[in-house]
């Protein structure tokens, strides 16, 4: 029987033993990666989805991307991730600045 690739249920990252998240008891979590889930808690307050429609993939495609995805926009390994955050932080002039994204 062939093993089916599993993906993080939060961010879509391919899962393997090296990137599995952890439950509160320290055991490995088979549904989430270590970047999204650690010690039984989610690490980020955002959502992410994989966009598979041609329009989204073509919108951000750049000519040099064929170096990594030889099949072009239709390469099965090429995907577009959409992040939706509620807040953020950036650094400018040696200072950290935080902001909140308000819903429309």
MARGU-218358 format. One record per residue: residue in three letters; chain; z, x, y of N, C-alpha, C in turn. Coordinates in Angstrom, 3 decimals, m for minus. Layout:
// residues N
+------+-----+----------+----------+----------+----------+----------+----------+----------+----------+----------+
: type : mol :     n.up :   n.east :  n.north :    ca.up :  ca.east : ca.north :     c.up :   c.east :  c.north :
+------+-----+----------+----------+----------+----------+----------+----------+----------+----------+----------+
:  ALA :   A :        Z :        X :        Y :        Z :        X :        Y :        Z :        X :        Y :
...
+------+-----+----------+----------+----------+----------+----------+----------+----------+----------+----------+
This chain:
// residues 104
+------+-----+----------+----------+----------+----------+----------+----------+----------+----------+----------+
: type : mol :     n.up :   n.east :  n.north :    ca.up :  ca.east : ca.north :     c.up :   c.east :  c.north :
+------+-----+----------+----------+----------+----------+----------+----------+----------+----------+----------+
:  UNK :   A :    0.000 :    0.843 :   m1.187 :    0.000 :    0.000 :    0.000 :    0.000 :    0.885 :    1.246 :
:  UNK :   A :   m0.875 :    0.601 :    2.178 :   m1.004 :    1.376 :    3.402 :    0.065 :    0.943 :    4.405 :
:  UNK :   A :    0.700 :    1.942 :    5.081 :    1.715 :    1.622 :    6.091 :    1.050 :    1.090 :    7.342 :
:  UNK :   A :    1.555 :   m0.007 :    7.856 :    1.037 :   m0.595 :    9.078 :    1.767 :    0.011 :   10.268 :
:  UNK :   A :    1.014 :    0.395 :   11.317 :    1.609 :    0.980 :   12.514 :    2.483 :   m0.067 :   13.198 :
:  UNK :   A :    3.691 :    0.351 :   13.595 :    4.596 :   m0.535 :   14.323 :    4.650 :   m0.078 :   15.769 :
:  UNK :   A :    4.904 :   m1.033 :   16.663 :    4.950 :   m0.745 :   18.085 :    6.247 :   m1.273 :   18.680 :
:  UNK :   A :    6.743 :   m0.601 :   19.727 :    7.935 :   m1.051 :   20.436 :    7.678 :   m2.457 :   20.969 :
:  UNK :   A :    8.606 :   m3.357 :   20.720 :    8.460 :   m4.749 :   21.150 :    8.669 :   m4.929 :   22.648 :
:  UNK :   A :    9.106 :   m3.866 :   23.333 :    9.293 :   m3.942 :   24.774 :    8.134 :   m3.299 :   25.527 :
:  UNK :   A :    7.756 :   m2.063 :   25.153 :    6.738 :   m1.338 :   25.922 :    5.422 :   m1.131 :   25.194 :
:  UNK :   A :    5.394 :   m1.350 :   23.891 :    4.148 :   m1.189 :   23.150 :    3.898 :    0.206 :   22.625 :
:  UNK :   A :    4.840 :    1.117 :   22.803 :    4.669 :    2.483 :   22.300 :    4.611 :    2.482 :   20.772 :
:  UNK :   A :    3.710 :    3.289 :   20.175 :    3.699 :    3.406 :   18.708 :    5.041 :    3.961 :   18.232 :
:  UNK :   A :    5.605 :    3.371 :   17.208 :    6.917 :    3.794 :   16.715 :    6.790 :    4.713 :   15.507 :
:  UNK :   A :    7.620 :    5.748 :   15.511 :    7.810 :    6.604 :   14.342 :    9.265 :    7.041 :   14.351 :
:  UNK :   A :    9.696 :    7.758 :   13.342 :   11.118 :    8.125 :   13.220 :   11.641 :    8.925 :   14.419 :
:  UNK :   A :   10.773 :    9.681 :   15.087 :   11.216 :   10.521 :   16.199 :   11.490 :    9.749 :   17.480 :
:  UNK :   A :   10.953 :    8.537 :   17.612 :   11.110 :    7.802 :   18.872 :   11.842 :    6.468 :   18.737 :
:  UNK :   A :   12.425 :    6.199 :   17.596 :   13.135 :    4.930 :   17.421 :   14.373 :    4.855 :   18.305 :
:  UNK :   A :   14.616 :    3.679 :   18.854 :   15.829 :    3.443 :   19.623 :   17.028 :    3.358 :   18.695 :
:  UNK :   A :   18.212 :    3.200 :   19.276 :   19.436 :    3.139 :   18.468 :   20.225 :    1.876 :   18.772 :
:  UNK :   A :   20.868 :    1.360 :   17.739 :   21.744 :    0.202 :   17.872 :   23.120 :    0.662 :   18.342 :
:  UNK :   A :   24.003 :   m0.280 :   18.653 :   25.344 :    0.035 :   19.142 :   26.137 :    0.879 :   18.146 :
:  UNK :   A :   25.866 :    0.706 :   16.856 :   26.596 :    1.489 :   15.840 :   25.948 :    2.839 :   15.552 :
:  UNK :   A :   24.887 :    3.186 :   16.302 :   24.220 :    4.469 :   16.129 :   23.057 :    4.448 :   15.142 :
:  UNK :   A :   22.896 :    3.344 :   14.428 :   21.781 :    3.256 :   13.482 :   20.467 :    3.110 :   14.247 :
:  UNK :   A :   19.377 :    3.459 :   13.583 :   18.058 :    3.361 :   14.223 :   17.602 :    1.914 :   14.308 :
:  UNK :   A :   16.983 :    1.601 :   15.426 :   16.443 :    0.262 :   15.618 :   14.945 :    0.308 :   15.353 :
:  UNK :   A :   14.467 :   m0.503 :   14.446 :   13.065 :   m0.489 :   14.017 :   12.131 :   m1.255 :   14.956 :
:  UNK :   A :   12.676 :   m1.921 :   15.979 :   11.854 :   m2.750 :   16.863 :   11.588 :   m2.152 :   18.238 :
:  UNK :   A :   12.429 :   m1.193 :   18.678 :   12.307 :   m0.660 :   20.031 :   12.344 :    0.864 :   20.025 :
:  UNK :   A :   11.684 :    1.463 :   21.022 :   11.686 :    2.920 :   21.144 :   12.931 :    3.394 :   21.905 :
:  UNK :   A :   13.165 :    4.705 :   21.858 :   14.342 :    5.287 :   22.507 :   14.263 :    5.238 :   24.032 :
:  UNK :   A :   13.068 :    5.006 :   24.583 :   12.918 :    4.916 :   26.035 :   13.271 :    3.519 :   26.552 :
:  UNK :   A :   13.287 :    2.541 :   25.663 :   13.593 :    1.162 :   26.052 :   14.976 :    0.717 :   25.584 :
:  UNK :   A :   15.444 :    1.284 :   24.471 :   16.662 :    0.765 :   23.834 :   17.507 :    1.910 :   23.299 :
:  UNK :   A :   18.761 :    2.008 :   23.763 :   19.668 :    3.076 :   23.326 :   21.080 :    2.524 :   23.242 :
:  UNK :   A :   21.753 :    2.845 :   22.144 :   23.142 :    2.421 :   21.929 :   23.316 :    0.905 :   22.061 :
:  UNK :   A :   22.290 :    0.154 :   21.631 :   22.367 :   m1.301 :   21.627 :   22.092 :   m1.956 :   22.966 :
:  UNK :   A :   21.548 :   m1.182 :   23.943 :   21.284 :   m1.736 :   25.272 :   19.880 :   m1.365 :   25.731 :
:  UNK :   A :   19.263 :   m2.283 :   26.477 :   17.978 :   m1.982 :   27.082 :   18.200 :   m1.075 :   28.282 :
:  UNK :   A :   17.334 :   m0.100 :   28.457 :   17.511 :    0.903 :   29.499 :   16.846 :    0.560 :   30.823 :
:  UNK :   A :   15.850 :   m0.277 :   30.801 :   15.104 :   m0.594 :   32.021 :   15.129 :   m2.096 :   32.282 :
:  UNK :   A :   15.076 :   m2.433 :   33.555 :   14.994 :   m3.837 :   33.929 :   13.563 :   m4.127 :   34.363 :
:  UNK :   A :   12.657 :   m4.067 :   33.402 :   11.256 :   m4.364 :   33.684 :   10.594 :   m4.826 :   32.393 :
:  UNK :   A :    9.424 :   m5.384 :   32.536 :    8.650 :   m5.772 :   31.362 :    7.328 :   m5.024 :   31.398 :
:  UNK :   A :    6.723 :   m4.867 :   30.246 :    5.448 :   m4.200 :   30.160 :    4.601 :   m4.935 :   29.139 :
:  UNK :   A :    3.338 :   m5.046 :   29.434 :    2.432 :   m5.668 :   28.482 :    1.185 :   m4.820 :   28.343 :
:  UNK :   A :    0.540 :   m4.916 :   27.213 :   m0.709 :   m4.213 :   26.965 :   m1.843 :   m5.172 :   27.320 :
:  UNK :   A :   m2.683 :   m4.752 :   28.268 :   m3.828 :   m5.566 :   28.669 :   m5.030 :   m5.151 :   27.828 :
:  UNK :   A :   m5.651 :   m6.084 :   27.169 :   m6.770 :   m5.767 :   26.290 :   m8.105 :   m6.298 :   26.799 :
:  UNK :   A :   m8.101 :   m7.018 :   27.905 :   m9.351 :   m7.583 :   28.405 :  m10.221 :   m6.487 :   29.047 :
:  UNK :   A :  m11.524 :   m6.633 :   28.913 :  m12.483 :   m5.634 :   29.394 :  m12.366 :   m5.391 :   30.897 :
:  UNK :   A :  m12.125 :   m6.441 :   31.678 :  m12.046 :   m6.305 :   33.140 :  m10.910 :   m5.356 :   33.545 :
:  UNK :   A :   m9.738 :   m5.509 :   32.955 :   m8.603 :   m4.637 :   33.275 :   m8.878 :   m3.199 :   32.852 :
:  UNK :   A :   m9.457 :   m3.040 :   31.660 :   m9.741 :   m1.693 :   31.159 :  m10.794 :   m0.990 :   32.014 :
:  UNK :   A :  m11.820 :   m1.717 :   32.440 :  m12.871 :   m1.131 :   33.263 :  m12.380 :   m0.828 :   34.677 :
:  UNK :   A :  m11.424 :   m1.611 :   35.178 :  m10.934 :   m1.463 :   36.538 :  m10.316 :   m0.079 :   36.779 :
:  UNK :   A :   m9.614 :    0.471 :   35.805 :   m8.954 :    1.754 :   36.033 :   m9.630 :    2.925 :   35.322 :
:  UNK :   A :  m10.724 :    2.651 :   34.606 :  m11.445 :    3.702 :   33.896 :  m12.058 :    4.695 :   34.891 :
:  UNK :   A :  m11.912 :    5.992 :   34.585 :  m12.511 :    7.053 :   35.396 :  m13.431 :    7.882 :   34.505 :
:  UNK :   A :  m14.477 :    8.426 :   35.094 :  m15.496 :    9.156 :   34.353 :  m14.905 :   10.232 :   33.443 :
:  UNK :   A :  m13.937 :   10.977 :   33.903 :  m13.333 :   12.058 :   33.119 :  m12.499 :   11.585 :   31.940 :
:  UNK :   A :  m12.229 :   10.287 :   31.861 :  m11.405 :    9.757 :   30.769 :  m12.058 :    9.919 :   29.404 :
:  UNK :   A :  m13.375 :   10.153 :   29.376 :  m14.046 :   10.326 :   28.078 :  m13.562 :   11.588 :   27.365 :
:  UNK :   A :  m12.949 :   12.506 :   28.092 :  m12.373 :   13.700 :   27.461 :  m11.270 :   13.293 :   26.473 :
:  UNK :   A :  m10.537 :   12.260 :   26.798 :   m9.434 :   11.788 :   25.961 :   m9.837 :   10.601 :   25.086 :
:  UNK :   A :  m10.776 :    9.811 :   25.569 :  m11.236 :    8.618 :   24.842 :  m12.756 :    8.666 :   24.739 :
:  UNK :   A :  m13.282 :    9.407 :   23.753 :  m14.725 :    9.604 :   23.637 :  m15.516 :    8.312 :   23.486 :
:  UNK :   A :  m14.889 :    7.260 :   23.004 :  m15.576 :    5.983 :   22.834 :  m15.681 :    5.180 :   24.115 :
:  UNK :   A :  m15.206 :    5.743 :   25.224 :  m15.266 :    5.049 :   26.506 :  m14.276 :    3.902 :   26.581 :
:  UNK :   A :  m14.592 :    2.938 :   27.416 :  m13.704 :    1.791 :   27.654 :  m13.418 :    1.028 :   26.359 :
:  UNK :   A :  m14.325 :    1.061 :   25.415 :  m14.132 :    0.322 :   24.166 :  m13.474 :    1.170 :   23.074 :
:  UNK :   A :  m13.088 :    2.418 :   23.393 :  m12.404 :    3.268 :   22.413 :  m11.141 :    2.545 :   21.943 :
:  UNK :   A :  m10.922 :    2.433 :   20.641 :   m9.757 :    1.684 :   20.145 :   m8.411 :    2.295 :   20.530 :
:  UNK :   A :   m8.388 :    3.563 :   20.943 :   m7.141 :    4.203 :   21.352 :   m6.863 :    4.065 :   22.843 :
:  UNK :   A :   m7.810 :    3.517 :   23.582 :   m7.648 :    3.348 :   25.028 :   m7.032 :    1.985 :   25.319 :
:  UNK :   A :   m5.949 :    1.973 :   26.101 :   m5.334 :    0.705 :   26.476 :   m4.814 :    0.797 :   27.903 :
:  UNK :   A :   m4.544 :   m0.329 :   28.483 :   m4.016 :   m0.418 :   29.838 :   m2.655 :   m1.091 :   29.745 :
:  UNK :   A :   m1.658 :   m0.470 :   30.377 :   m0.321 :   m1.040 :   30.398 :   m0.037 :   m1.610 :   31.774 :
:  UNK :   A :    0.554 :   m2.786 :   31.805 :    0.941 :   m3.430 :   33.056 :    2.462 :   m3.494 :   33.103 :
:  UNK :   A :    3.048 :   m2.883 :   34.127 :    4.498 :   m2.891 :   34.314 :    4.859 :   m3.918 :   35.373 :
:  UNK :   A :    5.911 :   m4.651 :   35.132 :    6.441 :   m5.574 :   36.127 :    7.916 :   m5.228 :   36.307 :
:  UNK :   A :    8.244 :   m4.716 :   37.477 :    9.609 :   m4.254 :   37.744 :   10.316 :   m5.195 :   38.720 :
:  UNK :   A :   11.629 :   m5.101 :   38.754 :   12.421 :   m5.885 :   39.702 :   12.979 :   m5.013 :   40.820 :
:  UNK :   A :   13.012 :   m3.704 :   40.595 :   13.487 :   m2.778 :   41.610 :   12.934 :   m1.398 :   41.299 :
:  UNK :   A :   13.147 :   m0.478 :   42.200 :   12.650 :    0.876 :   41.985 :   13.325 :    1.872 :   42.899 :
:  UNK :   A :   12.934 :    3.136 :   42.697 :   13.491 :    4.217 :   43.514 :   12.414 :    5.287 :   43.643 :
:  UNK :   A :   12.293 :    5.871 :   44.805 :   11.363 :    6.970 :   44.998 :   12.035 :    8.046 :   45.842 :
:  UNK :   A :   11.446 :    9.223 :   45.830 :   11.992 :   10.356 :   46.567 :   11.017 :   10.767 :   47.653 :
:  UNK :   A :   11.533 :   10.982 :   48.863 :   10.710 :   11.393 :   49.993 :   11.576 :   12.235 :   50.926 :
:  UNK :   A :   11.067 :   13.365 :   51.362 :   11.797 :   14.236 :   52.291 :   13.193 :   14.581 :   51.777 :
:  UNK :   A :   13.280 :   14.847 :   50.480 :   14.530 :   15.248 :   49.824 :   15.588 :   14.158 :   49.756 :
:  UNK :   A :   15.201 :   12.907 :   49.966 :   16.137 :   11.796 :   49.883 :   15.626 :   10.765 :   48.876 :
:  UNK :   A :   16.566 :   10.137 :   48.205 :   16.240 :    9.064 :   47.278 :   16.326 :    7.742 :   48.029 :
:  UNK :   A :   15.309 :    6.913 :   47.848 :   15.305 :    5.604 :   48.486 :   15.103 :    4.542 :   47.424 :
:  UNK :   A :   15.917 :    3.524 :   47.455 :   15.830 :    2.425 :   46.489 :   15.268 :    1.180 :   47.172 :
:  UNK :   A :   14.644 :    0.320 :   46.385 :   14.111 :   m0.914 :   46.924 :   14.163 :   m1.990 :   45.869 :
:  UNK :   A :   14.144 :   m3.249 :   46.305 :   14.152 :   m4.414 :   45.442 :   12.832 :   m5.139 :   45.632 :
:  UNK :   A :   12.229 :   m5.566 :   44.547 :   10.982 :   m6.311 :   44.611 :   11.337 :   m7.789 :   44.534 :
:  UNK :   A :   11.055 :   m8.504 :   45.604 :   11.406 :   m9.918 :   45.653 :   10.280 :  m10.772 :   45.082 :
:  UNK :   A :   10.630 :  m11.795 :   44.359 :    9.631 :  m12.709 :   43.796 :    8.994 :  m13.534 :   44.889 :
:  UNK :   A :    7.688 :  m13.846 :   44.746 :    7.009 :  m14.647 :   45.780 :    7.512 :  m16.066 :   45.814 :
+------+-----+----------+----------+----------+----------+----------+----------+----------+----------+----------+
